[in-house]
Every structure is written in C-alpha cells, then in structure tokens.
Amino acid sequence: RAYDNMARYLKVARSDVRLLYLSSRVVSSARRAMVAYRVKLDQSGRGPFHGGSTPSSGYLALYLMLQLCDQITVYGFGLDDEAGRTQEYHYFHLFTEKSSKEKNS
C-alpha cells in the first residue's frame, strides 16, 4: 500500500522520477554478500565488526548497481577525508576499537 501511494504521488509530483520496487531477495542477497565480506575481514584480523547485519540504503543502491551496470563510479563511500581523518557513518558504526585505534594513532 505504501508503495502504491508513493507511486501515485510521484506520477503527479515528479514525472521525471521512476519508482522501482526492490525485492526482498535483493536485500537478502546484499546482506549475504556484506556478512561474507565481514567474515573474510574478520579472518584476516580486521574485525570483529559491531555494525548491524541490515545493509544501509546506500549499500543496497551500490549492490544493485553492481548487478545492473557494466561500470559504476562511487563517490562519498570513503573512510577518510582529505586530511586523513576517519569519517563517521550515518547508519552503523563499522569500525572495531582495534582498527579505530590503529587508524587514529
């Protein structure tokens, strides 16, 4: 119902926007990829990670574009600013205490 309401609204208010319904299978697949990546990082001594297991909307968008496009360019997903300082995450805090101390020392 919420999807239908949004679709009706956008059709009138923003005809330039195309609304797509994201299947729960895409979210599940993205979650599996994220968890597998974290496990590999853990095994290499760069974990454990204390963030949630639900991918953020930005991660889902990136994951979906990797499935649909031959090439993508990503901006704003870096961990450091131009001065080398660690940036905060909006949804999950993905750094461990160990890697944060190493990064900031």
N, C-alpha and C positions, 0 to 999 in steps of 0.2 A: 504494500500500500504506500509506504513512504517513497519507494522508487517511482511509482506511478504519479504521485503528487509532484515529485521533483521533475519528472519528465514533462508533465503538463506545464509547470511553471517555466521551465527553460525553453520550451517551444515558443512561448509567448514573449518572455523577457529577454532571452538570449538565443536567437535563432542561429547564431554562429557557433554555439556550443553543442557538441554531440555527446549525449549521455550513454554510457555503456554500463551494463550490469556485470559486476565481477563475480564469477562463480566461486563458491566456497572451495572448489577443487584447486583454483589458482592460489588462494590463500594457504591452503594446506600444503601445496607443493612448495610455495615460497618459505613456509615455516620449516618444512623438512630440510630445505637447502640451507637455511640460516642455522638451524640446530647442528647439521652435519659440519658446517664451516666452523662453528664454535667448538665442536668436539675436536676437530683437527688442530685448531689453535691451542686448545687445552693440552692435547697430546704433545705439542711442540713446546710447552712450557709458557705459553702466553695467556693462561687463564687461571682460575675459572672465571667465567663471566656471570655477573649477577643481574643482568638485564632480564626482562620478561621474554617469554617464548612466542609472543604475538608480534609479527612484523609490523613496523610502522607503515603509514600510508606512503611515505617516500620510498621505503624498501620495496613495497608492493609495486609501486609505479616502475621502479627500476627493474625489478624482476620481470614484470610483464613486458616492458620494452625490450629486454634482452631476448624474450621469446618471439617477439613480433618483428624486430628490426635487424637489418644486417649490420648496422653500426649505430652506436649512440655516443653522445658526448655528455658527460655528467659534470655539473657544477654544484658546489656547496655541500659536498659529501665528505670533504676533507676533515682531518682531525686537528690540524694546526692552522693558526692564522699566519699572516706574512712574517710575523716576528717569532714564529715557532712556539707560541703558547697554545696549550690544549684548549679546544673549544668545548662548550657544554652541549649535550644532546637535549633535544626537546622532549622526547618520549621516554627513553630508557637511558640509564647510566651504564654504559657498556665497559668501562674501564675497571680493571681489578685494582685493589690497593697496590699490589706489586707493580703493575705496569704504570700506574699513575705516579708512583714514587720514582720509578726509573725515568719516566718521561720528563718530570719536573725537576730532576736533580742535575 
